[in-house]
Amino acid sequence: MSGFITIVLILLVFIIIYQIGKAGEYAAVLREEAKSKAATNRTIAWLLVAFFILGMYGIWKCNQLFEGKMLPPSASEQGVNYDSMFTVTLIVTGIVFFATQAVLFWFAFRYQSTEKRTAFYYPHNNKLEIIWTTVPAIAMAALVAIGLRNWLNVTSDAPKDANIVEVVGKQFNWLIRYPGKDGVLGKRDFRKINDATNILGLDWNDKDNMDDIIAQNGELHLVVNKPVKLIIGSRDVIHDVGLPHFRMKMDAVPGIVTTMWFTPRFTTTQMKEMTHNPDFVYEISCDQMCGKGHYSMRGTVIVETQAEYDAWMAKQQSYYAMNNAPAAPAAGAEQQEQKTDSVKAVTMK
């Protein structure tokens, strides 16, 4: 017991010594408080100025570093409008960002606390609040109006001469269907879906389905300078048709048909020359997390001339013919039939 009391006393002595030392430090701080506070304020003010200058320099350098190294020019006419909208938005928000940050850091430096200046509590100003609420609201309304105009454009009725292509998402690939010579897509029925013989559930009672083509490699073929209307759907979960080079994007929702249309500007060959990349390909990606294989849900878009497109279509076989071809006779069946006929002939004689 005496040993425990000794340890406690020793600890108390150390605590008392520590508290005496801290009290001495506090006394020194109190004596130099004004001088120390002024020095700290000056240091922080200059550090904020340095942070602002270095931050603006960093933004400028990043812009220089990545300028022209992101996506190439929009591959669709409608995408040009989206790029323009993005540029306008970036300029407006950039000006606001620079102005507000400059004022923020200037105030922190100019009105730092000193012995001759104390903080002023400024709780409310109706005129100021009306200004900083109304001006941003008007600016945002203008930007939203521009975006809404572009959105209504790509989701409106497509031109009458537009090609029609159906794009259906399924874990984890794209099913692309083209109308045949009749230019009409046949009806689908989800109850008829069969992964082996009818991946889209085409209704064989509908004659319009007889010449429809389903690309076996999932390629989306488009004709340059000709509008194309995409009819978009999903077989299972929510997917998203992402066409970054064309600046197009649309959800693929089970049970709901969505559409959009656009006009390609450059063929794949032209884009290879523009990007100086012989391996360049247009991509169709899924921009909605759709499961563990989401990362692999990518397809290829091929933009070509009308002649190239027609030549490719001429080589395609209708999905109906591929899955409903008459069964070929078994090996040797024809010879057996001929032998049977010969026997019958001899018997009759």
C-alpha positions in Angstrom: 0.0 0.0 0.0 2.8 2.4 0.9 4.4 1.7 -2.5 1.2 2.7 -4.3 0.9 5.9 -2.2 4.5 6.8 -3.1 3.8 6.3 -6.9 0.7 8.5 -6.6 2.7 11.2 -4.8 5.4 11.2 -7.4 2.8 11.6 -10.2 1.2 14.5 -8.3 4.6 16.2 -8.0 5.2 15.8 -11.8 1.7 17.2 -12.5 2.4 20.2 -10.2 5.7 20.9 -11.9 4.0 20.6 -15.4 1.3 23.0 -14.4 3.8 25.5 -13.0 5.6 25.3 -16.4 2.4 25.9 -18.3 1.5 28.8 -16.1 4.9 30.4 -16.9 4.2 29.9 -20.7 0.8 31.4 -20.4 2.2 34.4 -18.6 4.8 34.9 -21.4 2.1 34.6 -24.0 0.0 37.2 -22.3 2.9 39.6 -22.2 3.6 39.1 -25.9 0.1 38.5 -27.1 -0.4 41.8 -29.0 2.9 41.5 -30.8 2.5 37.8 -31.6 -1.1 38.3 -32.9 0.0 41.1 -35.3 2.9 39.0 -36.6 0.6 36.0 -37.1 -2.0 38.0 -39.0 0.6 39.5 -41.3 2.0 36.0 -42.0 -1.4 34.5 -42.7 -2.4 37.5 -45.0 0.7 37.1 -47.1 0.3 33.4 -47.3 -3.3 33.8 -48.5 -2.0 36.2 -51.3 0.6 33.6 -52.2 -2.0 30.8 -52.3 -4.3 32.9 -54.6 -1.5 33.7 -57.0 -0.2 30.1 -57.1 -3.7 28.7 -57.4 -4.5 30.9 -60.4 -1.1 30.0 -62.0 -1.9 26.3 -61.4 -5.3 26.6 -63.2 -3.6 28.3 -66.1 -0.9 25.7 -66.4 -3.5 22.8 -66.2 -5.5 24.5 -69.0 -2.3 24.7 -71.1 -1.4 21.1 -70.3 -4.7 19.6 -71.3 -5.7 22.0 -74.1 -6.4 20.0 -77.2 -5.6 16.7 -75.5 -9.1 15.7 -74.4 -11.9 14.8 -76.8 -11.5 15.8 -80.5 -14.0 18.2 -82.1 -17.6 17.1 -81.9 -18.4 14.3 -84.4 -22.1 15.5 -84.7 -23.7 18.7 -85.7 -25.8 18.8 -82.5 -22.7 18.2 -80.4 -21.2 21.5 -81.8 -24.1 23.3 -79.9 -23.2 21.4 -76.7 -19.6 22.4 -77.0 -20.6 26.0 -77.5 -22.9 25.8 -74.5 -20.1 24.3 -72.4 -17.7 27.1 -73.5 -20.2 29.8 -72.6 -20.9 28.2 -69.2 -17.1 27.9 -68.5 -16.5 31.6 -69.4 -19.4 32.9 -67.3 -18.5 30.7 -64.2 -14.8 31.4 -64.8 -15.3 35.1 -64.6 -17.5 34.8 -61.5 -15.0 32.4 -59.9 -12.0 34.7 -60.5 -13.8 37.8 -59.4 -15.2 36.3 -56.1 -11.9 34.7 -55.2 -9.9 37.8 -55.9 -12.3 39.9 -53.7 -12.1 37.2 -51.0 -8.4 37.1 -50.8 -8.0 40.9 -51.2 -10.4 41.4 -48.2 -8.5 38.9 -46.1 -5.2 40.8 -46.8 -6.5 44.4 -46.9 -8.6 44.2 -43.7 -6.5 42.0 -41.5 -6.8 42.7 -37.8 -4.4 45.2 -36.3 -4.1 47.2 -33.1 -5.9 50.1 -34.8 -8.7 48.1 -36.5 -11.3 45.8 -35.0 -13.8 43.5 -36.6 -17.1 45.1 -37.7 -20.3 43.0 -37.5 -22.3 43.5 -40.6 -25.3 41.2 -40.3 -27.8 42.3 -43.0 -28.3 44.4 -46.1 -31.4 44.0 -48.2 -30.1 45.8 -51.3 -26.9 43.7 -51.4 -28.9 40.4 -50.9 -31.3 41.3 -53.7 -28.4 42.0 -56.1 -26.4 38.9 -55.3 -29.6 36.8 -55.6 -31.1 38.3 -58.7 -28.0 38.5 -60.9 -26.9 34.9 -60.4 -30.5 33.7 -60.9 -30.8 35.6 -64.2 -27.5 34.2 -65.4 -28.4 30.6 -64.4 -31.8 30.9 -66.1 -30.1 32.0 -69.3 -27.7 29.0 -69.2 -30.6 26.6 -68.5 -32.6 28.0 -71.4 -29.7 27.4 -73.7 -29.4 23.8 -72.4 -33.1 23.2 -72.7 -33.1 24.4 -76.3 -30.4 22.0 -77.2 -32.1 19.1 -75.3 -35.4 19.7 -77.1 -33.6 19.7 -80.4 -32.1 16.2 -80.0 -35.2 14.7 -78.5 -37.7 16.2 -81.0 -39.0 14.5 -84.1 -36.1 13.4 -86.4 -36.1 14.5 -90.0 -38.1 12.3 -92.3 -35.0 11.1 -94.2 -33.3 10.0 -91.0 -32.0 6.4 -90.7 -33.6 4.4 -87.8 -31.5 2.2 -85.5 -32.6 0.5 -82.4 -30.1 0.3 -79.5 -31.0 -2.1 -76.6 -28.8 -2.5 -73.5 -28.3 -5.8 -71.9 -25.9 -7.0 -69.2 -23.3 -6.5 -70.5 -23.4 -5.6 -74.2 -25.4 -3.6 -76.8 -27.9 -5.1 -79.2 -28.1 -3.1 -82.4 -31.1 -3.7 -84.8 -31.5 -2.1 -88.2 -34.7 -2.1 -90.4 -34.5 -4.0 -93.6 -35.4 -2.7 -97.1 -38.9 -1.7 -95.9 -37.3 0.8 -93.5 -39.6 -0.3 -90.6 -38.6 -2.0 -87.4 -41.0 -4.9 -86.5 -42.7 -5.3 -83.1 -41.0 -6.8 -80.1 -42.5 -8.8 -77.2 -40.4 -9.4 -74.1 -42.1 -12.7 -73.5 -40.6 -14.0 -76.7 -37.0 -13.3 -75.7 -34.7 -16.3 -76.0 -30.9 -15.8 -75.8 -30.3 -18.6 -78.2 -32.8 -17.8 -81.0 -34.5 -14.5 -80.3 -32.4 -12.1 -78.2 -34.8 -9.1 -78.7 -38.1 -11.0 -78.6 -39.0 -10.2 -82.2 -42.6 -11.1 -83.0 -42.4 -13.4 -86.1 -46.1 -12.8 -86.7 -45.2 -9.3 -87.7 -44.0 -9.2 -91.3 -41.9 -6.1 -90.7 -39.6 -8.3 -88.6 -38.7 -10.6 -91.4 -36.0 -8.4 -92.9 -34.7 -6.7 -89.7 -31.0 -7.1 -89.1 -29.3 -7.5 -85.7 -25.6 -6.8 -85.9 -23.8 -9.8 -84.5 -20.7 -7.9 -83.4 -22.7 -5.1 -81.8 -21.4 -2.4 -84.2 -23.4 0.7 -84.7 -23.1 1.8 -88.4 -24.0 5.4 -89.2 -23.9 7.4 -92.5 -21.9 10.6 -92.5 -24.0 13.8 -92.9 -27.2 11.9 -92.7 -29.5 12.2 -89.6 -29.9 9.0 -87.5 -32.7 8.4 -85.0 -31.8 6.0 -82.1 -34.6 4.1 -80.5 -33.3 3.2 -77.1 -34.4 0.5 -74.6 -33.1 -2.0 -72.1 -33.7 -5.7 -71.6 -32.9 -5.8 -67.9 -31.6 -2.9 -65.8 -31.1 0.8 -66.4 -28.2 1.4 -68.9 -27.2 4.6 -70.6 -26.2 5.1 -74.2 -23.0 7.2 -74.1 -21.6 8.6 -77.3 -18.9 10.9 -76.0 -17.4 11.8 -79.4 -20.9 12.9 -80.6 -21.7 14.6 -77.3 -24.8 12.5 -77.0 -26.2 10.6 -74.0 -29.5 9.0 -73.2 -30.8 6.6 -70.6 -31.9 3.1 -71.6 -34.8 2.2 -69.2 -36.6 -1.2 -69.0 -40.1 -0.9 -70.2 -39.7 2.6 -71.6 -38.6 3.7 -75.0 -36.4 6.8 -75.3 -35.2 8.4 -78.5 -32.7 10.9 -79.7 -31.3 11.9 -83.1 -28.2 13.6 -84.5 -26.2 14.0 -87.6 -22.6 12.6 -87.8 -20.1 15.1 -89.2 -16.9 13.0 -89.8 -16.4 9.4 -91.0 -14.2 7.2 -88.9 -11.5 7.5 -91.5 -11.6 11.3 -91.4 -11.4 11.3 -87.6 -8.3 9.0 -87.8 -6.7 11.6 -90.0 -7.8 14.5 -87.8 -6.5 12.9 -84.6 -3.4 11.4 -86.2 -4.4 8.2 -84.6 -4.6 5.2 -87.0 -6.3 3.2 -84.2 -9.0 5.7 -83.5 -12.5 4.3 -83.0 -15.8 5.9 -82.1 -17.2 4.3 -78.9 -20.6 3.6 -77.5 -20.3 3.1 -73.8 -22.7 2.5 -70.9 -22.7 5.6 -68.7 -24.8 4.1 -65.9 -23.5 1.7 -63.3 -25.3 -1.5 -64.3 -23.6 -4.4 -62.5 -20.3 -6.1 -62.0 -19.6 -6.3 -65.8 -20.3 -2.6 -66.4 -16.7 -1.8 -67.3 -16.9 -4.2 -70.3 -20.1 -2.8 -71.8 -18.5 -1.0 -74.7 -19.3 -1.1 -78.4 -17.9 0.4 -81.6 -19.5 3.1 -83.8 -18.5 3.1 -87.5 -19.3 6.3 -89.4 -19.0 5.8 -93.2 -20.2 7.0 -96.5 -23.6 6.1 -97.9 -21.9 3.7 -100.4 -19.9 2.0 -97.7 -23.0 1.7 -95.6 -25.1 0.2 -98.4 -22.3 -2.3 -99.2 -22.2 -3.4 -95.5 -26.0 -3.7 -95.4 -26.0 -5.9 -98.5 -23.8 -8.4 -96.8 -26.0 -8.7 -93.8 -28.5 -11.5 -93.3 -31.9 -10.9 -91.6 -32.2 -12.1 -88.1 -35.2 -14.1 -89.1 -33.3 -16.0 -91.8 -30.5 -16.7 -89.4 -32.7 -18.3 -86.8 -35.5 -19.7 -88.9 -33.6 -21.3 -91.9 -35.0 -24.6 -93.0 -33.2 -27.6 -91.5 -30.6 -29.1 -93.9 -31.1 -32.9 -94.7 -29.1 -35.2 -92.6 -25.9 -36.6 -94.1 -26.6 -39.6 -96.4 -30.4 -39.0 -96.2 -30.5 -38.0 -99.9 -28.6 -41.1 -101.0 -30.9 -43.3 -98.9 -34.0 -41.8 -100.5 -32.6 -42.4 -104.0 -31.8 -46.0 -103.0 -35.4 -46.5 -101.7 -36.8 -45.1 -104.9 -34.7 -47.6 -107.0 -35.9 -50.5 -104.9 -39.5 -49.5 -105.4 -38.9 -49.2 -109.2 -37.4 -52.8 -109.4 -40.3 -54.2 -107.3 -42.9 -52.7 -109.6 -41.2 -54.3 -112.6 
